[in-house]
Amino acid sequence: MVFDANADATNAPIPGEQTLVRTADPLPASALPRSDRLLVVSARLHPKRLERFLRESGRDPASATLLSVWPVELDYDGPVDLSGIVHPGDVTGVGMRLVDALSTLSEGDCVATDALGVLNMYCEQDVIFRFFSMMLQKTAGRQLHGVHAVQPGVTLDGALEAQFDRVVDART
């Protein structure tokens, strides 16, 4: 589901709703609900860029946590909480950090991801399938909004496509 974040609340997604968005933008603003907390699992956003995006969209950067899926260390000292930097080839490490970060969220908060394309470069399809299956189930099960950005041209294999079909409520 994509909605206008500036529209009235009747347009907002229900808790637990998951949206798959095909976009070149790592964090599609129009699909992000207003929530108290935002967890971003990103392979394309530097913390400074996320901080700037949040400020420009009228959100408090201190309400966001970033789990960076980067192949190098990052230097950042700002209001966005950096939950960790995990190499994209370490899906187990990403999953462990994700589970820890999810524990800080409450029903109705939002999880945004953009890491599928990058994980696709580093990992086997079955590993990606297991990771995203776990992430989608935990996100939906905890009644968290999920906004999952996939770059145009990234191909989802049949098993992963089927998992998104079971859990994702809307596609754009």
C-alpha positions as YAML, in Angstrom:
chain: A
units: angstrom
residues:
- id: 1
  name: MET
  ca: [0.00, 0.00, 0.00]
- id: 2
  name: VAL
  ca: [1.31, 3.45, -0.86]
- id: 3
  name: PHE
  ca: [-0.31, 6.41, 0.78]
- id: 4
  name: ASP
  ca: [0.20, 10.13, 1.10]
- id: 5
  name: ALA
  ca: [1.91, 10.73, 4.42]
- id: 6
  name: ASN
  ca: [0.29, 14.20, 4.54]
- id: 7
  name: ALA
  ca: [-3.26, 12.89, 4.02]
- id: 8
  name: ASP
  ca: [-5.66, 12.15, 6.84]
- id: 9
  name: ALA
  ca: [-5.08, 9.13, 9.07]
- id: 10
  name: THR
  ca: [-7.85, 7.07, 7.40]
- id: 11
  name: ASN
  ca: [-5.38, 6.53, 4.55]
- id: 12
  name: ALA
  ca: [-2.68, 5.07, 6.82]
- id: 13
  name: PRO
  ca: [-1.83, 1.36, 6.73]
- id: 14
  name: ILE
  ca: [-3.03, -0.91, 9.49]
- id: 15
  name: PRO
  ca: [-0.42, -2.28, 11.93]
- id: 16
  name: GLY
  ca: [1.39, -5.28, 10.47]
- id: 17
  name: GLU
  ca: [0.73, -4.30, 6.87]
- id: 18
  name: GLN
  ca: [3.67, -4.98, 4.54]
- id: 19
  name: THR
  ca: [4.30, -3.13, 1.29]
- id: 20
  name: LEU
  ca: [6.72, -4.04, -1.49]
- id: 21
  name: VAL
  ca: [7.77, -0.97, -3.49]
- id: 22
  name: ARG
  ca: [9.77, -1.15, -6.73]
- id: 23
  name: THR
  ca: [11.74, 2.10, -6.76]
- id: 24
  name: ALA
  ca: [15.25, 3.44, -7.28]
- id: 25
  name: ASP
  ca: [14.79, 5.47, -4.07]
- id: 26
  name: PRO
  ca: [16.19, 3.56, -1.05]
- id: 27
  name: LEU
  ca: [13.59, 5.09, 1.25]
- id: 28
  name: PRO
  ca: [10.33, 5.90, -0.59]
- id: 29
  name: ALA
  ca: [8.88, 8.77, 1.45]
- id: 30
  name: SER
  ca: [5.37, 8.43, 0.04]
- id: 31
  name: ALA
  ca: [5.11, 4.85, 1.37]
- id: 32
  name: LEU
  ca: [6.39, 5.52, 4.88]
- id: 33
  name: PRO
  ca: [3.72, 5.87, 7.54]
- id: 34
  name: ARG
  ca: [4.10, 8.35, 10.36]
- id: 35
  name: SER
  ca: [5.13, 6.34, 13.37]
- id: 36
  name: ASP
  ca: [6.88, 6.88, 16.67]
- id: 37
  name: ARG
  ca: [9.93, 4.82, 15.65]
- id: 38
  name: LEU
  ca: [11.49, 3.88, 12.34]
- id: 39
  name: LEU
  ca: [13.96, 1.04, 11.81]
- id: 40
  name: VAL
  ca: [15.81, 1.21, 8.50]
- id: 41
  name: VAL
  ca: [17.71, -1.82, 7.22]
- id: 42
  name: SER
  ca: [19.71, -0.33, 4.38]
- id: 43
  name: ALA
  ca: [22.47, -1.24, 2.03]
- id: 44
  name: ARG
  ca: [22.29, 2.11, 0.25]
- id: 45
  name: LEU
  ca: [21.79, 4.81, 2.88]
- id: 46
  name: HIS
  ca: [24.67, 6.38, 4.76]
- id: 47
  name: PRO
  ca: [23.52, 7.60, 8.21]
- id: 48
  name: LYS
  ca: [24.11, 11.24, 7.21]
- id: 49
  name: ARG
  ca: [21.89, 10.80, 4.14]
- id: 50
  name: LEU
  ca: [19.17, 9.16, 6.26]
- id: 51
  name: GLU
  ca: [19.41, 11.98, 8.80]
- id: 52
  name: ARG
  ca: [19.04, 14.58, 6.02]
- id: 53
  name: PHE
  ca: [16.09, 12.70, 4.48]
- id: 54
  name: LEU
  ca: [14.30, 12.51, 7.84]
- id: 55
  name: ARG
  ca: [14.81, 16.21, 8.56]
- id: 56
  name: GLU
  ca: [13.59, 17.16, 5.08]
- id: 57
  name: SER
  ca: [10.45, 15.05, 5.51]
- id: 58
  name: GLY
  ca: [9.67, 16.63, 8.89]
- id: 59
  name: ARG
  ca: [10.64, 13.60, 10.95]
- id: 60
  name: ASP
  ca: [12.88, 13.48, 13.99]
- id: 61
  name: PRO
  ca: [16.18, 11.69, 13.13]
- id: 62
  name: ALA
  ca: [16.50, 10.69, 16.80]
- id: 63
  name: SER
  ca: [13.43, 8.46, 16.35]
- id: 64
  name: ALA
  ca: [15.21, 6.35, 13.72]
- id: 65
  name: THR
  ca: [17.54, 3.39, 14.00]
- id: 66
  name: LEU
  ca: [19.73, 2.37, 11.08]
- id: 67
  name: LEU
  ca: [21.04, -1.14, 10.56]
- id: 68
  name: SER
  ca: [23.67, -0.61, 7.88]
- id: 69
  name: VAL
  ca: [24.40, -3.47, 5.52]
- id: 70
  name: TRP
  ca: [27.70, -2.13, 4.21]
- id: 71
  name: PRO
  ca: [30.96, -3.81, 3.20]
- id: 72
  name: VAL
  ca: [33.02, -1.13, 5.01]
- id: 73
  name: GLU
  ca: [32.99, 0.60, 8.41]
- id: 74
  name: LEU
  ca: [31.12, 3.91, 8.67]
- id: 75
  name: ASP
  ca: [32.08, 6.99, 10.63]
- id: 76
  name: TYR
  ca: [28.98, 8.70, 11.99]
- id: 77
  name: ASP
  ca: [28.16, 10.67, 15.11]
- id: 78
  name: GLY
  ca: [24.63, 12.04, 14.88]
- id: 79
  name: PRO
  ca: [21.07, 11.67, 16.13]
- id: 80
  name: VAL
  ca: [20.20, 8.55, 14.08]
- id: 81
  name: ASP
  ca: [20.84, 5.49, 16.24]
- id: 82
  name: LEU
  ca: [23.29, 3.22, 14.41]
- id: 83
  name: SER
  ca: [22.36, -0.32, 15.45]
- id: 84
  name: GLY
  ca: [25.32, -1.81, 13.69]
- id: 85
  name: ILE
  ca: [27.27, -2.19, 10.50]
- id: 86
  name: VAL
  ca: [27.16, -5.68, 9.06]
- id: 87
  name: HIS
  ca: [28.83, -6.91, 5.86]
- id: 88
  name: PRO
  ca: [26.21, -7.88, 3.25]
- id: 89
  name: GLY
  ca: [27.73, -11.36, 3.02]
- id: 90
  name: ASP
  ca: [26.97, -11.97, 6.71]
- id: 91
  name: VAL
  ca: [23.23, -12.58, 6.55]
- id: 92
  name: THR
  ca: [23.30, -14.31, 9.94]
- id: 93
  name: GLY
  ca: [24.83, -11.16, 11.45]
- id: 94
  name: VAL
  ca: [22.22, -8.97, 9.74]
- id: 95
  name: GLY
  ca: [19.47, -11.25, 11.10]
- id: 96
  name: MET
  ca: [20.84, -11.13, 14.64]
- id: 97
  name: ARG
  ca: [21.10, -7.32, 14.58]
- id: 98
  name: LEU
  ca: [17.62, -7.12, 13.07]
- id: 99
  name: VAL
  ca: [16.07, -9.22, 15.83]
- id: 100
  name: ASP
  ca: [17.79, -7.03, 18.46]
- id: 101
  name: ALA
  ca: [16.59, -3.83, 16.76]
- id: 102
  name: LEU
  ca: [13.02, -5.13, 16.37]
- id: 103
  name: SER
  ca: [12.85, -5.53, 20.15]
- id: 104
  name: THR
  ca: [13.00, -1.73, 20.48]
- id: 105
  name: LEU
  ca: [9.86, -1.21, 18.38]
- id: 106
  name: SER
  ca: [6.20, -1.23, 19.35]
- id: 107
  name: GLU
  ca: [3.03, -2.07, 17.44]
- id: 108
  name: GLY
  ca: [2.47, 0.43, 14.63]
- id: 109
  name: ASP
  ca: [6.14, 1.41, 14.30]
- id: 110
  name: CYS
  ca: [7.76, 1.03, 10.88]
- id: 111
  name: VAL
  ca: [10.53, -1.11, 9.41]
- id: 112
  name: ALA
  ca: [11.90, -0.02, 6.03]
- id: 113
  name: THR
  ca: [14.31, -2.16, 4.02]
- id: 114
  name: ASP
  ca: [16.25, -1.74, 0.80]
- id: 115
  name: ALA
  ca: [18.88, -4.47, 1.11]
- id: 116
  name: LEU
  ca: [17.48, -7.15, -1.22]
- id: 117
  name: GLY
  ca: [19.44, -6.09, -4.31]
- id: 118
  name: VAL
  ca: [22.74, -5.85, -2.46]
- id: 119
  name: LEU
  ca: [22.25, -9.14, -0.60]
- id: 120
  name: ASN
  ca: [21.49, -10.66, -4.00]
- id: 121
  name: MET
  ca: [25.06, -9.77, -5.09]
- id: 122
  name: TYR
  ca: [26.69, -11.40, -2.04]
- id: 123
  name: CYS
  ca: [24.51, -14.39, -1.16]
- id: 124
  name: GLU
  ca: [22.81, -17.42, -2.61]
- id: 125
  name: GLN
  ca: [19.08, -17.17, -3.32]
- id: 126
  name: ASP
  ca: [18.13, -19.70, -0.63]
- id: 127
  name: VAL
  ca: [19.99, -17.66, 2.01]
- id: 128
  name: ILE
  ca: [18.21, -14.47, 0.91]
- id: 129
  name: PHE
  ca: [14.90, -16.35, 0.91]
- id: 130
  name: ARG
  ca: [15.36, -17.55, 4.50]
- id: 131
  name: PHE
  ca: [16.45, -14.10, 5.69]
- id: 132
  name: PHE
  ca: [13.57, -12.21, 4.10]
- id: 133
  name: SER
  ca: [11.08, -14.90, 5.16]
- id: 134
  name: MET
  ca: [12.20, -14.46, 8.76]
- id: 135
  name: MET
  ca: [12.19, -10.66, 8.50]
- id: 136
  name: LEU
  ca: [8.75, -10.44, 6.91]
- id: 137
  name: GLN
  ca: [7.23, -12.87, 9.40]
- id: 138
  name: LYS
  ca: [8.74, -11.09, 12.41]
- id: 139
  name: THR
  ca: [7.73, -7.66, 11.11]
- id: 140
  name: ALA
  ca: [4.15, -8.66, 10.32]
- id: 141
  name: GLY
  ca: [3.89, -10.80, 13.46]
- id: 142
  name: ARG
  ca: [4.88, -7.89, 15.72]
- id: 143
  name: GLN
  ca: [2.28, -5.66, 14.00]
- id: 144
  name: LEU
  ca: [4.95, -3.39, 12.51]
- id: 145
  name: HIS
  ca: [4.43, -1.59, 9.24]
- id: 146
  name: GLY
  ca: [6.87, -2.88, 6.65]
- id: 147
  name: VAL
  ca: [8.00, -0.91, 3.62]
- id: 148
  name: HIS
  ca: [10.35, -3.02, 1.52]
- id: 149
  name: ALA
  ca: [12.01, -1.22, -1.39]
- id: 150
  name: VAL
  ca: [13.34, -3.28, -4.27]
- id: 151
  name: GLN
  ca: [15.22, -1.61, -7.08]
- id: 152
  name: PRO
  ca: [13.68, -1.97, -10.53]
- id: 153
  name: GLY
  ca: [15.44, -4.77, -12.39]
- id: 154
  name: VAL
  ca: [16.14, -6.85, -9.25]
- id: 155
  name: THR
  ca: [14.67, -10.26, -9.94]
- id: 156
  name: LEU
  ca: [13.01, -12.14, -7.12]
- id: 157
  name: ASP
  ca: [13.28, -15.89, -7.59]
- id: 158
  name: GLY
  ca: [10.10, -17.96, -7.40]
- id: 159
  name: ALA
  ca: [10.40, -18.93, -3.72]
- id: 160
  name: LEU
  ca: [11.11, -15.36, -2.59]
- id: 161
  name: GLU
  ca: [8.35, -13.99, -4.82]
- id: 162
  name: ALA
  ca: [5.94, -16.50, -3.24]
- id: 163
  name: GLN
  ca: [7.04, -15.43, 0.27]
- id: 164
  name: PHE
  ca: [6.37, -11.79, -0.56]
- id: 165
  name: ASP
  ca: [2.98, -12.79, -2.00]
- id: 166
  name: ARG
  ca: [2.06, -14.52, 1.29]
- id: 167
  name: VAL
  ca: [3.11, -11.66, 3.55]
- id: 168
  name: VAL
  ca: [3.08, -8.44, 1.53]
- id: 169
  name: ASP
  ca: [-0.30, -6.72, 1.50]
- id: 170
  name: ALA
  ca: [0.33, -4.44, -1.46]
- id: 171
  name: ARG
  ca: [2.79, -3.85, -4.29]
- id: 172
  name: THR
  ca: [3.61, -0.71, -6.22]
...
